[in-house]
Amino acid sequence: VAAPLEGALEEERTLLAARLRLALGDPGSAARLLAGLAEEAEGTPYARYNLGVALLQAGDGEAGRRWLDRVGTTPVTTLNPEERRALRDKANLALGYDALKDGRAEMARASLERVRLKGPYASQALLGFGWAAAALKQPRDALVPWQELLARDGSDPAVLEARLA
C-alpha cells in the first residue's frame, strides 16, 4: 500500500498508514505523514485529530493541543453533522484528559465542558470533570457529574469508576 492512489483514496491510505504507525508506537512518523493532510484547507478533521494525538504522544504537547483544540472548536457543518460532533467531542475529551494528566485541572474542566451530555463520550467527560473538580479541592462540584453517572448504564467503565470515587 506504499504507492500513491488516486483522489480521496490517497487521503484514506495516508490516514490508515498514520494510524498503523501510531498503533506500532511510532507517533513521530505518524505526525510527519499527517502534517500535509492536516494543513490543507479542505483537509479532513480526522487527519487533524490524529495529528494532535500523534504530537501529544511524540512529546510535542503544545502543538498537539493546538490541533486538538482546532478540531474541538470547529463548527459543525451539514456534511456528516453527527460524525463531526462526535469527533469534536473526542478531541475535547483528549484535551481534557491530557490536561488532567499534567495537573491542569482548570484547563481540563474547560475542555470537558465542551463535550455534549448526550454524545458517545459523555460518560468519560463527566468522570473527568469530576476528577478535575476533585483536583481543585471542590468535592461538591465533583459529586454533581459523578451522581449523573450513577444514573447511567452500570456496565460502563466510567460509571463504575464514579461509583468507586
Secondary structure by P-SEA (a helix, b strand, c coil): ccccccaaaaaaaaaaaaaaaaaaccaaaaaaaaccccccccccaaaaaaaaaaaaaacaaaaaaaaaaaaaaccccccaaaaaaaaaaaaaaaaaaaaaaacaaaaaaaaaaaccccccaaaaaaaaaaaaaaaaccaaaaaaaaaaaaacccccaaaaaaaac
